[in-house]
Amino acid sequence: MCRGEIYWASRRGIRLSPVGVLFLVASKILEMKDLAVVAGQVGLYSVTVLTGILLHGFIILPLLYFALVRKNPYSFLLNMGQALATAFGTASSSATLPVTIACLEERNNIDPRVARFCLPIGATINMDGTALYEAVAAIFIAQVRGVTLSIGSIIAIR
């Protein structure tokens, strides 16, 4: 196979993948016995994930910031508003990097050498929101499937 054929096959697969996902999801929806119960479970799951992320972002991380830096974490967060809005809008750590660097250097007076060294590493390594989401998802799937988890299992997941 030449490179052009591989490229063509890849593009075709990518273009058709939404249709495949649509039919996979539709088949699972049709298999459900009680859609209202499943919708309630998914709603509870969504609320659990959002609550965990909000607690982590607005309580736990600010407490750590205050304990380590002894400054008001919420004024720091307020100065990072543009970067947070960009991160929320793009859902990408990499796309947010230039705005985050600018906010740190200009509004929070962080040394440019520190900001430009730490942020790319942190954007790659620091995925605590993703970790929280995956832990809650694993517990949710176990509950939906009727699997009883012991305290040890839940701790191992987290």
C-alpha positions in Angstrom: 0.0 0.0 0.0 1.3 3.4 -0.8 1.1 6.4 1.5 -1.8 7.9 -0.5 -4.0 4.9 -0.1 -3.3 4.8 3.7 -4.2 8.5 3.9 -7.4 7.9 1.9 -8.4 4.9 4.1 -7.6 6.9 7.3 -9.7 9.9 6.2 -12.6 7.7 5.2 -12.5 5.9 8.6 -12.4 9.2 10.4 -15.3 10.6 8.4 -17.4 7.5 9.0 -16.6 7.1 12.7 -19.4 9.5 13.9 -21.9 7.3 12.1 -20.5 4.2 13.7 -20.6 5.8 17.2 -24.2 6.9 16.6 -25.3 3.4 15.8 -23.4 1.9 18.8 -25.0 4.4 21.2 -28.5 3.9 19.5 -28.3 0.2 19.9 -27.4 0.5 23.6 -30.3 3.0 24.1 -32.7 0.5 22.4 -31.5 -2.3 24.7 -32.4 -0.3 27.9 -35.4 -1.6 29.8 -36.2 1.7 31.7 -34.7 4.8 30.1 -35.9 7.0 33.0 -33.8 5.0 35.5 -30.7 5.2 33.3 -31.2 8.9 32.7 -31.5 9.4 36.5 -28.3 7.4 37.1 -26.4 9.4 34.4 -27.7 12.6 36.0 -26.5 11.6 39.4 -23.2 10.6 37.9 -22.9 14.0 36.2 -23.7 15.8 39.4 -21.1 13.7 41.3 -18.4 14.5 38.8 -19.2 18.2 38.8 -19.3 18.3 42.6 -16.0 16.6 42.9 -14.3 18.9 40.4 -15.8 22.0 42.0 -14.7 20.8 45.5 -11.3 20.1 44.2 -10.9 23.4 42.3 -12.5 25.8 44.8 -11.8 24.2 48.2 -8.9 21.7 48.2 -6.5 23.4 45.8 -7.0 26.8 47.4 -6.3 25.3 50.8 -3.1 23.8 49.5 -2.2 27.1 47.9 -2.8 29.0 51.2 -0.9 26.4 53.2 2.2 26.6 51.0 2.2 30.2 49.9 0.4 32.0 52.7 -1.5 34.3 50.3 -5.1 34.6 49.3 -5.8 31.9 46.7 -9.0 33.5 45.5 -7.2 36.7 44.4 -4.8 34.5 42.5 -7.7 32.7 40.9 -9.4 36.0 40.0 -6.2 37.1 38.3 -6.3 33.9 36.3 -9.9 34.5 35.1 -8.9 34.9 31.4 -6.9 31.7 31.4 -9.7 29.8 33.2 -12.2 31.0 30.7 -10.0 29.9 27.8 -9.4 26.5 29.4 -13.1 26.1 29.9 -13.9 27.1 26.3 -11.2 25.1 24.6 -11.0 22.1 27.0 -7.3 21.9 26.1 -4.3 22.5 28.4 -2.0 23.1 25.5 -4.3 25.7 23.8 -4.5 27.6 27.1 -0.7 27.8 27.7 0.0 31.2 26.1 -2.9 32.8 28.0 -1.9 31.1 31.2 1.7 32.2 30.9 0.5 35.8 30.2 -1.8 35.8 33.3 0.9 34.5 35.5 3.6 36.9 34.4 1.5 40.0 34.0 -1.2 39.7 36.7 0.3 37.5 39.3 3.9 38.7 39.0 5.4 35.2 38.6 9.0 35.1 37.3 8.8 34.4 33.5 11.5 31.7 33.8 9.5 29.8 36.4 6.2 30.2 34.4 7.7 29.2 31.1 9.4 26.2 32.6 6.7 24.8 34.9 3.6 25.4 32.9 4.3 23.1 29.9 5.3 20.3 32.3 2.2 20.9 34.5 -0.1 21.0 31.5 1.2 17.6 30.6 1.5 15.9 34.0 -1.2 17.5 36.1 -4.4 15.8 35.2 -6.2 15.6 38.5 -9.6 16.5 37.0 -9.2 13.6 34.6 -8.2 11.3 37.4 -11.3 12.3 39.4 -13.5 11.7 36.4 -12.1 8.2 35.7 -12.4 7.1 39.3 -16.0 8.2 39.6 -16.7 6.6 36.1 -15.3 3.3 37.3 -17.5 3.3 40.4 -20.5 4.4 38.4 -20.1 1.6 35.9 -19.7 -0.9 38.7 -22.9 0.3 40.3 -24.9 0.3 37.1 -23.7 -3.3 36.4 -24.7 -4.4 39.9 -21.2 -5.0 41.1 -20.8 -4.5 44.8 -17.5 -2.7 45.7 -15.8 -3.1 49.0 -14.2 -0.2 50.7 -10.8 -1.6 49.7 -11.9 -1.7 46.1 -13.1 1.9 46.1 -9.8 3.0 47.7 -7.8 1.1 45.1 -9.8 2.8 42.3 -9.1 6.2 43.7 
